[in-house]
Amino acid sequence: MTSPEGESLGSVAVLVANAADYPAKRRSFEASVQSLPRDLDRATLDAFLNALLFDVGSPSQ
C-alpha cells in the first residue's frame, strides 16, 4: 500500500472471492480471527491474518 505521494505505508492482505462465495468466506475469516489470542504483537498478528486469508481464500474452502 502506498500513500498518494508514493511512500510505502506497509502491506495489507485482502480476501478475494467471487460474489457468491464471499459472504461465507468472510464469515469463516471473521470466526477464525475471533479465535486468535488478544495479546499478539503486530508482526505475529499480521502473519496469522495473512495465513487465515490464504486458507479461507483457497479454492478448497
PDBQT receptor file of N, H, CA, C and O in Angstrom, charges set to zero:
ATOM      1  N   MET A   1       0.850  -1.158   0.000  1.00  0.00    +0.000 N 
ATOM      2  CA  MET A   1       0.000   0.000   0.000  1.00  0.00    +0.000 C 
ATOM      3  C   MET A   1       0.904   1.231   0.000  1.00  0.00    +0.000 C 
ATOM      4  O   MET A   1       1.936   1.260   0.670  1.00  0.00    +0.000 OA
ATOM      5  N   THR A   2       0.509   2.221  -0.743  1.00  0.00    +0.000 N 
ATOM      6  H   THR A   2      -0.330   2.198  -1.287  1.00  0.00    +0.000 HD
ATOM      7  CA  THR A   2       1.301   3.452  -0.800  1.00  0.00    +0.000 C 
ATOM      8  C   THR A   2       0.430   4.666  -0.539  1.00  0.00    +0.000 C 
ATOM      9  O   THR A   2      -0.783   4.650  -0.747  1.00  0.00    +0.000 OA
ATOM     10  N   SER A   3       1.081   5.708  -0.081  1.00  0.00    +0.000 N 
ATOM     11  H   SER A   3       2.066   5.721   0.088  1.00  0.00    +0.000 HD
ATOM     12  CA  SER A   3       0.386   6.976   0.130  1.00  0.00    +0.000 C 
ATOM     13  C   SER A   3       0.184   7.658  -1.221  1.00  0.00    +0.000 C 
ATOM     14  O   SER A   3       0.761   7.226  -2.219  1.00  0.00    +0.000 OA
ATOM     15  N   PRO A   4      -0.629   8.718  -1.268  1.00  0.00    +0.000 N 
ATOM     16  CA  PRO A   4      -0.787   9.448  -2.529  1.00  0.00    +0.000 C 
ATOM     17  C   PRO A   4       0.550   9.985  -3.062  1.00  0.00    +0.000 C 
ATOM     18  O   PRO A   4       0.702  10.223  -4.261  1.00  0.00    +0.000 OA
ATOM     19  N   GLU A   5       1.507  10.169  -2.156  1.00  0.00    +0.000 N 
ATOM     20  H   GLU A   5       1.384   9.976  -1.183  1.00  0.00    +0.000 HD
ATOM     21  CA  GLU A   5       2.822  10.657  -2.568  1.00  0.00    +0.000 C 
ATOM     22  C   GLU A   5       3.734   9.539  -3.038  1.00  0.00    +0.000 C 
ATOM     23  O   GLU A   5       4.852   9.806  -3.480  1.00  0.00    +0.000 OA
ATOM     24  N   GLY A   6       3.282   8.282  -2.955  1.00  0.00    +0.000 N 
ATOM     25  H   GLY A   6       2.374   8.065  -2.596  1.00  0.00    +0.000 HD
ATOM     26  CA  GLY A   6       4.073   7.150  -3.407  1.00  0.00    +0.000 C 
ATOM     27  C   GLY A   6       4.921   6.494  -2.330  1.00  0.00    +0.000 C 
ATOM     28  O   GLY A   6       5.699   5.587  -2.624  1.00  0.00    +0.000 OA
ATOM     29  N   GLU A   7       4.779   6.946  -1.074  1.00  0.00    +0.000 N 
ATOM     30  H   GLU A   7       4.148   7.683  -0.836  1.00  0.00    +0.000 HD
ATOM     31  CA  GLU A   7       5.548   6.357   0.012  1.00  0.00    +0.000 C 
ATOM     32  C   GLU A   7       4.857   5.103   0.527  1.00  0.00    +0.000 C 
ATOM     33  O   GLU A   7       3.630   5.038   0.609  1.00  0.00    +0.000 OA
ATOM     34  N   SER A   8       5.666   4.111   0.869  1.00  0.00    +0.000 N 
ATOM     35  H   SER A   8       6.662   4.163   0.802  1.00  0.00    +0.000 HD
ATOM     36  CA  SER A   8       5.120   2.857   1.367  1.00  0.00    +0.000 C 
ATOM     37  C   SER A   8       4.442   3.067   2.718  1.00  0.00    +0.000 C 
ATOM     38  O   SER A   8       4.999   3.700   3.616  1.00  0.00    +0.000 OA
ATOM     39  N   LEU A   9       3.229   2.525   2.846  1.00  0.00    +0.000 N 
ATOM     40  H   LEU A   9       2.777   2.012   2.116  1.00  0.00    +0.000 HD
ATOM     41  CA  LEU A   9       2.500   2.560   4.107  1.00  0.00    +0.000 C 
ATOM     42  C   LEU A   9       2.465   1.176   4.756  1.00  0.00    +0.000 C 
ATOM     43  O   LEU A   9       1.877   0.998   5.823  1.00  0.00    +0.000 OA
ATOM     44  N   GLY A  10       3.089   0.214   4.112  1.00  0.00    +0.000 N 
ATOM     45  H   GLY A  10       3.566   0.360   3.245  1.00  0.00    +0.000 HD
ATOM     46  CA  GLY A  10       3.085  -1.143   4.621  1.00  0.00    +0.000 C 
ATOM     47  C   GLY A  10       2.325  -2.047   3.674  1.00  0.00    +0.000 C 
ATOM     48  O   GLY A  10       1.990  -1.671   2.551  1.00  0.00    +0.000 OA
ATOM     49  N   SER A  11       2.065  -3.242   4.154  1.00  0.00    +0.000 N 
ATOM     50  H   SER A  11       2.338  -3.548   5.066  1.00  0.00    +0.000 HD
ATOM     51  CA  SER A  11       1.371  -4.198   3.310  1.00  0.00    +0.000 C 
ATOM     52  C   SER A  11       0.009  -4.526   3.910  1.00  0.00    +0.000 C 
ATOM     53  O   SER A  11      -0.220  -4.356   5.107  1.00  0.00    +0.000 OA
ATOM     54  N   VAL A  12      -0.862  -4.988   3.074  1.00  0.00    +0.000 N 
ATOM     55  H   VAL A  12      -0.676  -5.126   2.101  1.00  0.00    +0.000 HD
ATOM     56  CA  VAL A  12      -2.187  -5.422   3.502  1.00  0.00    +0.000 C 
ATOM     57  C   VAL A  12      -2.524  -6.709   2.772  1.00  0.00    +0.000 C 
ATOM     58  O   VAL A  12      -2.044  -6.956   1.666  1.00  0.00    +0.000 OA
ATOM     59  N   ALA A  13      -3.337  -7.507   3.391  1.00  0.00    +0.000 N 
ATOM     60  H   ALA A  13      -3.727  -7.307   4.289  1.00  0.00    +0.000 HD
ATOM     61  CA  ALA A  13      -3.852  -8.711   2.747  1.00  0.00    +0.000 C 
ATOM     62  C   ALA A  13      -5.336  -8.499   2.518  1.00  0.00    +0.000 C 
ATOM     63  O   ALA A  13      -6.020  -7.879   3.333  1.00  0.00    +0.000 OA
ATOM     64  N   VAL A  14      -5.822  -9.013   1.417  1.00  0.00    +0.000 N 
ATOM     65  H   VAL A  14      -5.266  -9.516   0.755  1.00  0.00    +0.000 HD
ATOM     66  CA  VAL A  14      -7.236  -8.870   1.099  1.00  0.00    +0.000 C 
ATOM     67  C   VAL A  14      -7.835 -10.215   0.741  1.00  0.00    +0.000 C 
ATOM     68  O   VAL A  14      -7.151 -11.086   0.204  1.00  0.00    +0.000 OA
ATOM     69  N   LEU A  15      -9.088 -10.380   1.035  1.00  0.00    +0.000 N 
ATOM     70  H   LEU A  15      -9.643  -9.672   1.471  1.00  0.00    +0.000 HD
ATOM     71  CA  LEU A  15      -9.823 -11.578   0.671  1.00  0.00    +0.000 C 
ATOM     72  C   LEU A  15     -10.471 -11.330  -0.682  1.00  0.00    +0.000 C 
ATOM     73  O   LEU A  15     -11.293 -10.427  -0.835  1.00  0.00    +0.000 OA
ATOM     74  N   VAL A  16     -10.093 -12.135  -1.651  1.00  0.00    +0.000 N 
ATOM     75  H   VAL A  16      -9.425 -12.868  -1.527  1.00  0.00    +0.000 HD
ATOM     76  CA  VAL A  16     -10.661 -12.015  -2.992  1.00  0.00    +0.000 C 
ATOM     77  C   VAL A  16     -11.465 -13.276  -3.261  1.00  0.00    +0.000 C 
ATOM     78  O   VAL A  16     -10.941 -14.388  -3.200  1.00  0.00    +0.000 OA
ATOM     79  N   ALA A  17     -12.731 -13.091  -3.555  1.00  0.00    +0.000 N 
ATOM     80  H   ALA A  17     -13.157 -12.188  -3.604  1.00  0.00    +0.000 HD
ATOM     81  CA  ALA A  17     -13.611 -14.227  -3.840  1.00  0.00    +0.000 C 
ATOM     82  C   ALA A  17     -14.725 -13.743  -4.751  1.00  0.00    +0.000 C 
ATOM     83  O   ALA A  17     -15.021 -12.550  -4.812  1.00  0.00    +0.000 OA
ATOM     84  N   ASN A  18     -15.336 -14.680  -5.454  1.00  0.00    +0.000 N 
ATOM     85  H   ASN A  18     -15.095 -15.650  -5.404  1.00  0.00    +0.000 HD
ATOM     86  CA  ASN A  18     -16.457 -14.269  -6.289  1.00  0.00    +0.000 C 
ATOM     87  C   ASN A  18     -17.636 -13.900  -5.387  1.00  0.00    +0.000 C 
ATOM     88  O   ASN A  18     -17.667 -14.268  -4.212  1.00  0.00    +0.000 OA
ATOM     89  N   ALA A  19     -18.576 -13.192  -5.930  1.00  0.00    +0.000 N 
ATOM     90  H   ALA A  19     -18.551 -12.893  -6.884  1.00  0.00    +0.000 HD
ATOM     91  CA  ALA A  19     -19.689 -12.662  -5.135  1.00  0.00    +0.000 C 
ATOM     92  C   ALA A  19     -20.479 -13.749  -4.416  1.00  0.00    +0.000 C 
ATOM     93  O   ALA A  19     -20.953 -13.536  -3.300  1.00  0.00    +0.000 OA
ATOM     94  N   ALA A  20     -20.623 -14.898  -5.041  1.00  0.00    +0.000 N 
ATOM     95  H   ALA A  20     -20.238 -15.071  -5.947  1.00  0.00    +0.000 HD
ATOM     96  CA  ALA A  20     -21.395 -15.979  -4.422  1.00  0.00    +0.000 C 
ATOM     97  C   ALA A  20     -20.679 -16.587  -3.220  1.00  0.00    +0.000 C 
ATOM     98  O   ALA A  20     -21.323 -16.997  -2.255  1.00  0.00    +0.000 OA
ATOM     99  N   ASP A  21     -19.348 -16.646  -3.276  1.00  0.00    +0.000 N 
ATOM    100  H   ASP A  21     -18.825 -16.312  -4.061  1.00  0.00    +0.000 HD
ATOM    101  CA  ASP A  21     -18.572 -17.270  -2.205  1.00  0.00    +0.000 C 
ATOM    102  C   ASP A  21     -18.155 -16.300  -1.102  1.00  0.00    +0.000 C 
ATOM    103  O   ASP A  21     -17.863 -16.724   0.017  1.00  0.00    +0.000 OA
ATOM    104  N   TYR A  22     -18.126 -15.019  -1.405  1.00  0.00    +0.000 N 
ATOM    105  H   TYR A  22     -18.363 -14.675  -2.313  1.00  0.00    +0.000 HD
ATOM    106  CA  TYR A  22     -17.574 -14.041  -0.467  1.00  0.00    +0.000 C 
ATOM    107  C   TYR A  22     -18.244 -14.055   0.909  1.00  0.00    +0.000 C 
ATOM    108  O   TYR A  22     -17.524 -14.094   1.906  1.00  0.00    +0.000 OA
ATOM    109  N   PRO A  23     -19.562 -14.026   1.025  1.00  0.00    +0.000 N 
ATOM    110  CA  PRO A  23     -20.161 -13.965   2.372  1.00  0.00    +0.000 C 
ATOM    111  C   PRO A  23     -19.722 -15.121   3.280  1.00  0.00    +0.000 C 
ATOM    112  O   PRO A  23     -19.404 -14.899   4.448  1.00  0.00    +0.000 OA
ATOM    113  N   ALA A  24     -19.701 -16.330   2.764  1.00  0.00    +0.000 N 
ATOM    114  H   ALA A  24     -19.959 -16.511   1.815  1.00  0.00    +0.000 HD
ATOM    115  CA  ALA A  24     -19.298 -17.486   3.581  1.00  0.00    +0.000 C 
ATOM    116  C   ALA A  24     -17.819 -17.416   3.928  1.00  0.00    +0.000 C 
ATOM    117  O   ALA A  24     -17.429 -17.733   5.052  1.00  0.00    +0.000 OA
ATOM    118  N   LYS A  25     -16.997 -17.007   2.977  1.00  0.00    +0.000 N 
ATOM    119  H   LYS A  25     -17.313 -16.750   2.064  1.00  0.00    +0.000 HD
ATOM    120  CA  LYS A  25     -15.561 -16.895   3.243  1.00  0.00    +0.000 C 
ATOM    121  C   LYS A  25     -15.288 -15.787   4.251  1.00  0.00    +0.000 C 
ATOM    122  O   LYS A  25     -14.411 -15.930   5.103  1.00  0.00    +0.000 OA
ATOM    123  N   ARG A  26     -16.017 -14.699   4.167  1.00  0.00    +0.000 N 
ATOM    124  H   ARG A  26     -16.729 -14.583   3.475  1.00  0.00    +0.000 HD
ATOM    125  CA  ARG A  26     -15.854 -13.599   5.126  1.00  0.00    +0.000 C 
ATOM    126  C   ARG A  26     -16.245 -14.061   6.528  1.00  0.00    +0.000 C 
ATOM    127  O   ARG A  26     -15.542 -13.761   7.493  1.00  0.00    +0.000 OA
ATOM    128  N   ARG A  27     -17.358 -14.787   6.652  1.00  0.00    +0.000 N 
ATOM    129  H   ARG A  27     -17.929 -15.031   5.868  1.00  0.00    +0.000 HD
ATOM    130  CA  ARG A  27     -17.774 -15.310   7.962  1.00  0.00    +0.000 C 
ATOM    131  C   ARG A  27     -16.733 -16.270   8.527  1.00  0.00    +0.000 C 
ATOM    132  O   ARG A  27     -16.435 -16.235   9.721  1.00  0.00    +0.000 OA
ATOM    133  N   SER A  28     -16.186 -17.120   7.678  1.00  0.00    +0.000 N 
ATOM    134  H   SER A  28     -16.428 -17.149   6.708  1.00  0.00    +0.000 HD
ATOM    135  CA  SER A  28     -15.163 -18.066   8.105  1.00  0.00    +0.000 C 
ATOM    136  C   SER A  28     -13.926 -17.326   8.600  1.00  0.00    +0.000 C 
ATOM    137  O   SER A  28     -13.357 -17.681   9.633  1.00  0.00    +0.000 OA
ATOM    138  N   PHE A  29     -13.512 -16.299   7.866  1.00  0.00    +0.000 N 
ATOM    139  H   PHE A  29     -13.975 -16.010   7.027  1.00  0.00    +0.000 HD
ATOM    140  CA  PHE A  29     -12.357 -15.499   8.275  1.00  0.00    +0.000 C 
ATOM    141  C   PHE A  29     -12.627 -14.812   9.607  1.00  0.00    +0.000 C 
ATOM    142  O   PHE A  29     -11.792 -14.870  10.509  1.00  0.00    +0.000 OA
ATOM    143  N   GLU A  30     -13.769 -14.170   9.742  1.00  0.00    +0.000 N 
ATOM    144  H   GLU A  30     -14.448 -14.123   9.008  1.00  0.00    +0.000 HD
ATOM    145  CA  GLU A  30     -14.109 -13.455  10.975  1.00  0.00    +0.000 C 
ATOM    146  C   GLU A  30     -14.157 -14.398  12.174  1.00  0.00    +0.000 C 
ATOM    147  O   GLU A  30     -13.703 -14.035  13.260  1.00  0.00    +0.000 OA
ATOM    148  N   ALA A  31     -14.699 -15.603  11.995  1.00  0.00    +0.000 N 
ATOM    149  H   ALA A  31     -15.067 -15.897  11.113  1.00  0.00    +0.000 HD
ATOM    150  CA  ALA A  31     -14.744 -16.577  13.087  1.00  0.00    +0.000 C 
ATOM    151  C   ALA A  31     -13.331 -16.988  13.487  1.00  0.00    +0.000 C 
ATOM    152  O   ALA A  31     -13.040 -17.143  14.673  1.00  0.00    +0.000 OA
ATOM    153  N   SER A  32     -12.462 -17.164  12.511  1.00  0.00    +0.000 N 
ATOM    154  H   SER A  32     -12.698 -17.038  11.547  1.00  0.00    +0.000 HD
ATOM    155  CA  SER A  32     -11.079 -17.525  12.804  1.00  0.00    +0.000 C 
ATOM    156  C   SER A  32     -10.358 -16.400  13.532  1.00  0.00    +0.000 C 
ATOM    157  O   SER A  32      -9.589 -16.655  14.459  1.00  0.00    +0.000 OA
ATOM    158  N   VAL A  33     -10.594 -15.175  13.128  1.00  0.00    +0.000 N 
ATOM    159  H   VAL A  33     -11.219 -14.968  12.375  1.00  0.00    +0.000 HD
ATOM    160  CA  VAL A  33      -9.970 -14.021  13.785  1.00  0.00    +0.000 C 
ATOM    161  C   VAL A  33     -10.398 -13.958  15.256  1.00  0.00    +0.000 C 
ATOM    162  O   VAL A  33      -9.582 -13.650  16.125  1.00  0.00    +0.000 OA
ATOM    163  N   GLN A  34     -11.654 -14.243  15.532  1.00  0.00    +0.000 N 
ATOM    164  H   GLN A  34     -12.316 -14.493  14.825  1.00  0.00    +0.000 HD
ATOM    165  CA  GLN A  34     -12.157 -14.203  16.907  1.00  0.00    +0.000 C 
ATOM    166  C   GLN A  34     -11.473 -15.235  17.793  1.00  0.00    +0.000 C 
ATOM    167  O   GLN A  34     -11.419 -15.061  19.010  1.00  0.00    +0.000 OA
ATOM    168  N   SER A  35     -10.952 -16.303  17.204  1.00  0.00    +0.000 N 
ATOM    169  H   SER A  35     -10.996 -16.444  16.214  1.00  0.00    +0.000 HD
ATOM    170  CA  SER A  35     -10.309 -17.357  17.994  1.00  0.00    +0.000 C 
ATOM    171  C   SER A  35      -8.841 -17.051  18.303  1.00  0.00    +0.000 C 
ATOM    172  O   SER A  35      -8.218 -17.770  19.084  1.00  0.00    +0.000 OA
ATOM    173  N   LEU A  36      -8.282 -16.000  17.707  1.00  0.00    +0.000 N 
ATOM    174  H   LEU A  36      -8.788 -15.416  17.073  1.00  0.00    +0.000 HD
ATOM    175  CA  LEU A  36      -6.881 -15.656  17.963  1.00  0.00    +0.000 C 
ATOM    176  C   LEU A  36      -6.706 -15.051  19.351  1.00  0.00    +0.000 C 
ATOM    177  O   LEU A  36      -7.601 -14.371  19.852  1.00  0.00    +0.000 OA
ATOM    178  N   PRO A  37      -5.546 -15.301  19.976  1.00  0.00    +0.000 N 
ATOM    179  CA  PRO A  37      -5.272 -14.643  21.262  1.00  0.00    +0.000 C 
ATOM    180  C   PRO A  37      -5.271 -13.124  21.105  1.00  0.00    +0.000 C 
ATOM    181  O   PRO A  37      -4.863 -12.610  20.063  1.00  0.00    +0.000 OA
ATOM    182  N   ARG A  38      -5.712 -12.424  22.100  1.00  0.00    +0.000 N 
ATOM    183  H   ARG A  38      -6.044 -12.841  22.946  1.00  0.00    +0.000 HD
ATOM    184  CA  ARG A  38      -5.826 -10.953  22.040  1.00  0.00    +0.000 C 
ATOM    185  C   ARG A  38      -4.505 -10.224  22.259  1.00  0.00    +0.000 C 
ATOM    186  O   ARG A  38      -4.400  -9.038  21.946  1.00  0.00    +0.000 OA
ATOM    187  N   ASP A  39      -3.498 -10.908  22.790  1.00  0.00    +0.000 N 
ATOM    188  H   ASP A  39      -3.583 -11.871  23.044  1.00  0.00    +0.000 HD
ATOM    189  CA  ASP A  39      -2.254 -10.231  23.163  1.00  0.00    +0.000 C 
ATOM    190  C   ASP A  39      -1.110 -10.450  22.171  1.00  0.00    +0.000 C 
ATOM    191  O   ASP A  39       0.058 -10.371  22.552  1.00  0.00    +0.000 OA
ATOM    192  N   LEU A  40      -1.428 -10.719  20.921  1.00  0.00    +0.000 N 
ATOM    193  H   LEU A  40      -2.377 -10.783  20.612  1.00  0.00    +0.000 HD
ATOM    194  CA  LEU A  40      -0.393 -10.932  19.911  1.00  0.00    +0.000 C 
ATOM    195  C   LEU A  40       0.263  -9.608  19.527  1.00  0.00    +0.000 C 
ATOM    196  O   LEU A  40      -0.405  -8.578  19.435  1.00  0.00    +0.000 OA
ATOM    197  N   ASP A  41       1.579  -9.646  19.302  1.00  0.00    +0.000 N 
ATOM    198  H   ASP A  41       2.122 -10.483  19.376  1.00  0.00    +0.000 HD
ATOM    199  CA  ASP A  41       2.237  -8.438  18.803  1.00  0.00    +0.000 C 
ATOM    200  C   ASP A  41       1.848  -8.247  17.337  1.00  0.00    +0.000 C 
ATOM    201  O   ASP A  41       1.355  -9.174  16.695  1.00  0.00    +0.000 OA
ATOM    202  N   ARG A  42       2.068  -7.065  16.823  1.00  0.00    +0.000 N 
ATOM    203  H   ARG A  42       2.469  -6.312  17.345  1.00  0.00    +0.000 HD
ATOM    204  CA  ARG A  42       1.582  -6.698  15.482  1.00  0.00    +0.000 C 
ATOM    205  C   ARG A  42       2.125  -7.617  14.388  1.00  0.00    +0.000 C 
ATOM    206  O   ARG A  42       1.377  -8.026  13.499  1.00  0.00    +0.000 OA
ATOM    207  N   ALA A  43       3.418  -7.945  14.444  1.00  0.00    +0.000 N 
ATOM    208  H   ALA A  43       4.025  -7.613  15.166  1.00  0.00    +0.000 HD
ATOM    209  CA  ALA A  43       4.015  -8.798  13.407  1.00  0.00    +0.000 C 
ATOM    210  C   ALA A  43       3.388 -10.197  13.421  1.00  0.00    +0.000 C 
ATOM    211  O   ALA A  43       3.108 -10.765  12.365  1.00  0.00    +0.000 OA
ATOM    212  N   THR A  44       3.173 -10.741  14.601  1.00  0.00    +0.000 N 
ATOM    213  H   THR A  44       3.400 -10.280  15.458  1.00  0.00    +0.000 HD
ATOM    214  CA  THR A  44       2.574 -12.072  14.714  1.00  0.00    +0.000 C 
ATOM    215  C   THR A  44       1.125 -12.032  14.257  1.00  0.00    +0.000 C 
ATOM    216  O   THR A  44       0.673 -12.922  13.536  1.00  0.00    +0.000 OA
ATOM    217  N   LEU A  45       0.399 -11.007  14.670  1.00  0.00    +0.000 N 
ATOM    218  H   LEU A  45       0.766 -10.284  15.255  1.00  0.00    +0.000 HD
ATOM    219  CA  LEU A  45      -0.994 -10.865  14.243  1.00  0.00    +0.000 C 
ATOM    220  C   LEU A  45      -1.084 -10.774  12.723  1.00  0.00    +0.000 C 
ATOM    221  O   LEU A  45      -1.922 -11.434  12.110  1.00  0.00    +0.000 OA
ATOM    222  N   ASP A  46      -0.228  -9.962  12.114  1.00  0.00    +0.000 N 
ATOM    223  H   ASP A  46       0.453  -9.425  12.612  1.00  0.00    +0.000 HD
ATOM    224  CA  ASP A  46      -0.234  -9.834  10.652  1.00  0.00    +0.000 C 
ATOM    225  C   ASP A  46       0.041 -11.177   9.980  1.00  0.00    +0.000 C 
ATOM    226  O   ASP A  46      -0.592 -11.512   8.980  1.00  0.00    +0.000 OA
ATOM    227  N   ALA A  47       0.985 -11.946  10.527  1.00  0.00    +0.000 N 
ATOM    228  H   ALA A  47       1.499 -11.673  11.340  1.00  0.00    +0.000 HD
ATOM    229  CA  ALA A  47       1.293 -13.257   9.954  1.00  0.00    +0.000 C 
ATOM    230  C   ALA A  47       0.086 -14.183  10.051  1.00  0.00    +0.000 C 
ATOM    231  O   ALA A  47      -0.231 -14.885   9.091  1.00  0.00    +0.000 OA
ATOM    232  N   PHE A  48      -0.591 -14.193  11.199  1.00  0.00    +0.000 N 
ATOM    233  H   PHE A  48      -0.334 -13.623  11.979  1.00  0.00    +0.000 HD
ATOM    234  CA  PHE A  48      -1.786 -15.026  11.356  1.00  0.00    +0.000 C 
ATOM    235  C   PHE A  48      -2.903 -14.585  10.412  1.00  0.00    +0.000 C 
ATOM    236  O   PHE A  48      -3.552 -15.424   9.786  1.00  0.00    +0.000 OA
ATOM    237  N   LEU A  49      -3.130 -13.286  10.305  1.00  0.00    +0.000 N 
ATOM    238  H   LEU A  49      -2.603 -12.604  10.812  1.00  0.00    +0.000 HD
ATOM    239  CA  LEU A  49      -4.190 -12.787   9.430  1.00  0.00    +0.000 C 
ATOM    240  C   LEU A  49      -3.920 -13.161   7.975  1.00  0.00    +0.000 C 
ATOM    241  O   LEU A  49      -4.833 -13.566   7.256  1.00  0.00    +0.000 OA
ATOM    242  N   ASN A  50      -2.668 -13.025   7.542  1.00  0.00    +0.000 N 
ATOM    243  H   ASN A  50      -1.926 -12.696   8.126  1.00  0.00    +0.000 HD
ATOM    244  CA  ASN A  50      -2.317 -13.415   6.176  1.00  0.00    +0.000 C 
ATOM    245  C   ASN A  50      -2.540 -14.906   5.960  1.00  0.00    +0.000 C 
ATOM    246  O   ASN A  50      -3.067 -15.312   4.924  1.00  0.00    +0.000 OA
ATOM    247  N   ALA A  51      -2.143 -15.723   6.930  1.00  0.00    +0.000 N 
ATOM    248  H   ALA A  51      -1.715 -15.393   7.772  1.00  0.00    +0.000 HD
ATOM    249  CA  ALA A  51      -2.337 -17.166   6.812  1.00  0.00    +0.000 C 
ATOM    250  C   ALA A  51      -3.824 -17.514   6.769  1.00  0.00    +0.000 C 
ATOM    251  O   ALA A  51      -4.241 -18.368   5.987  1.00  0.00    +0.000 OA
ATOM    252  N   LEU A  52      -4.615 -16.861   7.601  1.00  0.00    +0.000 N 
ATOM    253  H   LEU A  52      -4.277 -16.167   8.236  1.00  0.00    +0.000 HD
ATOM    254  CA  LEU A  52      -6.055 -17.117   7.605  1.00  0.00    +0.000 C 
ATOM    255  C   LEU A  52      -6.692 -16.722   6.277  1.00  0.00    +0.000 C 
ATOM    256  O   LEU A  52      -7.529 -17.452   5.745  1.00  0.00    +0.000 OA
ATOM    257  N   LEU A  53      -6.300 -15.576   5.745  1.00  0.00    +0.000 N 
ATOM    258  H   LEU A  53      -5.620 -14.983   6.176  1.00  0.00    +0.000 HD
ATOM    259  CA  LEU A  53      -6.844 -15.156   4.461  1.00  0.00    +0.000 C 
ATOM    260  C   LEU A  53      -6.445 -16.127   3.351  1.00  0.00    +0.000 C 
ATOM    261  O   LEU A  53      -7.251 -16.442   2.476  1.00  0.00    +0.000 OA
ATOM    262  N   PHE A  54      -5.211 -16.593   3.390  1.00  0.00    +0.000 N 
ATOM    263  H   PHE A  54      -4.556 -16.337   4.101  1.00  0.00    +0.000 HD
ATOM    264  CA  PHE A  54      -4.766 -17.564   2.400  1.00  0.00    +0.000 C 
ATOM    265  C   PHE A  54      -5.587 -18.841   2.494  1.00  0.00    +0.000 C 
ATOM    266  O   PHE A  54      -6.015 -19.393   1.480  1.00  0.00    +0.000 OA
ATOM    267  N   ASP A  55      -5.804 -19.309   3.730  1.00  0.00    +0.000 N 
ATOM    268  H   ASP A  55      -5.457 -18.860   4.553  1.00  0.00    +0.000 HD
ATOM    269  CA  ASP A  55      -6.568 -20.534   3.940  1.00  0.00    +0.000 C 
ATOM    270  C   ASP A  55      -8.026 -20.363   3.509  1.00  0.00    +0.000 C 
ATOM    271  O   ASP A  55      -8.555 -21.192   2.769  1.00  0.00    +0.000 OA
ATOM    272  N   VAL A  56      -8.660 -19.314   3.960  1.00  0.00    +0.000 N 
ATOM    273  H   VAL A  56      -8.230 -18.640   4.561  1.00  0.00    +0.000 HD
ATOM    274  CA  VAL A  56     -10.071 -19.072   3.638  1.00  0.00    +0.000 C 
ATOM    275  C   VAL A  56     -10.265 -18.816   2.147  1.00  0.00    +0.000 C 
ATOM    276  O   VAL A  56     -11.270 -19.224   1.565  1.00  0.00    +0.000 OA
ATOM    277  N   GLY A  57      -9.305 -18.145   1.540  1.00  0.00    +0.000 N 
ATOM    278  H   GLY A  57      -8.488 -17.814   2.013  1.00  0.00    +0.000 HD
ATOM    279  CA  GLY A  57      -9.420 -17.796   0.130  1.00  0.00    +0.000 C 
ATOM    280  C   GLY A  57      -9.050 -18.904  -0.836  1.00  0.00    +0.000 C 
ATOM    281  O   GLY A  57      -9.260 -18.777  -2.042  1.00  0.00    +0.000 OA
ATOM    282  N   SER A  58      -8.500 -19.991  -0.311  1.00  0.00    +0.000 N 
ATOM    283  H   SER A  58      -8.329 -20.094   0.669  1.00  0.00    +0.000 HD
ATOM    284  CA  SER A  58      -8.084 -21.074  -1.208  1.00  0.00    +0.000 C 
ATOM    285  C   SER A  58      -9.306 -21.754  -1.816  1.00  0.00    +0.000 C 
ATOM    286  O   SER A  58     -10.366 -21.803  -1.192  1.00  0.00    +0.000 OA
ATOM    287  N   PRO A  59      -9.164 -22.272  -3.017  1.00  0.00    +0.000 N 
ATOM    288  CA  PRO A  59     -10.297 -22.893  -3.710  1.00  0.00    +0.000 C 
ATOM    289  C   PRO A  59     -10.921 -24.071  -2.977  1.00  0.00    +0.000 C 
ATOM    290  O   PRO A  59     -12.092 -24.378  -3.201  1.00  0.00    +0.000 OA
ATOM    291  N   SER A  60     -10.175 -24.735  -2.112  1.00  0.00    +0.000 N 
ATOM    292  H   SER A  60      -9.224 -24.486  -1.930  1.00  0.00    +0.000 HD
ATOM    293  CA  SER A  60     -10.723 -25.910  -1.414  1.00  0.00    +0.000 C 
ATOM    294  C   SER A  60     -11.728 -25.547  -0.328  1.00  0.00    +0.000 C 
ATOM    295  O   SER A  60     -12.414 -26.425   0.195  1.00  0.00    +0.000 OA
ATOM    296  N   GLN A  61     -11.824 -24.279   0.012  1.00  0.00    +0.000 N 
ATOM    297  H   GLN A  61     -11.267 -23.566  -0.413  1.00  0.00    +0.000 HD
ATOM    298  CA  GLN A  61     -12.751 -23.852   1.070  1.00  0.00    +0.000 C 
ATOM    299  C   GLN A  61     -14.144 -23.713   0.537  1.00  0.00    +0.000 C 
ATOM    300  O   GLN A  61     -15.059 -23.362   1.283  1.00  0.00    +0.000 OA
TER     301      GLN A  61
